[in-house]
Amino acid sequence: MNTAIILASASPRRREILTQIGFDFTVITSQAEEEEKAALANEPSPVQKVEILSHLKGEDVFERLLAEGKEDFLVIGADTVVSIDDEILEKPVDLADAKYMISRLQGRVHTVYTGVSLFYADAAGKKKEQTFVVGSEVEVYPMTEEEIFWYISEEEPYDKAGSYAIQGVFKRFIKHINGDYDNIVGLPAGAVYHAVQEMLREVP
């Protein structure tokens, strides 16, 4: 594959997933913070939110590269949210926030949505884009107050949506997963791989 792959995310978890599926890529993070805030002013649903943010992040990097005269490249934008009862659980701001989130999740099933946006420009200047969302259900075992306090006292929850990392020590509390594990980590590996391959085949 000669096309340059660009990941519009600084997430180490997304970098690891792309590496695992064999992509050679460069990371260029989005600078579309103000546009993202404006787009979320109407409080979109979890699915709408990841669609909007993945698109804005990918488009920001895509347009910057076009402005620099780059050719034959594909940008991957992504955003992940944790949702329960249509409430979006962001990254916790403090201990109390983390306790609230884990208390909401324990003993119940919630959904993790990842939006993925692909933007492609070939050497002739032709463009193509696609956005899709993958959802995975996660069931958490009931947790005692002591277990909740122990977990939120660790460093792990504080840069994670929903206050937990399924690839970390929190996996001891995971009862069942229905869907793509990598999607919960931050990027649906198989869906991304095949969407990228299809996009590059379809563009003449």
Summary of the structure (lengths in Angstrom):
residues: 204
radius of gyration: 17.8
end to end distance: 14.6
largest distance: 60.2
contacts: 660
relative contact order: 0.17
helix: 43%
strand: 26%
